[in-house]
Amino acid sequence: MNSGFPTFDNLIGGFKRGRLYILGGEPGTGKTGLALYLAQRLVFDKKKKVLFFSLEMSAFDIVGRLASVIGGISSWRIQQPWF
């Protein structure tokens, strides 16, 4: 199954059922944004189940970032108490 990023798909050979994929890198390089985009694509477009967890983010933070990715709203704005 492809991710929507041809270069990424060529690198990993596409997503395969039953495999665990771990995304790592330097802080601030877009790992969470990429992972949430891929999760969104797999869940909503491909109707697949995805397990997403972070050792650094709370469930509230993850949901906020996912809402940001889906809604196209700045994640900073979602985190504001007045939003």
Steps between C-alpha positions, in 0.01 A plus 500: 500500500647836408532805725444769241870589501662312207859548623403379849317200351804409291718520810284272720326301226155623612318408819455130565244337727630387839813714494608757757632828364698733726572856392801667658701815449620828644259726693298736285543311173130421448485140623167543681343689211608234252385215725160663555460566129581137422263378774224724368552374146497135605191539721281728290609421144599134527265398788786337692558481875792696639658500845664833575685581818768736612738485791511880510139608438183457704180363344362857506804627307471221241127566445573872466770440243275257309220758497755747368604266218141412404357849536793695365510710818822606670580266790601808702149640454333176614704504822373844599238499779271732306482274192 
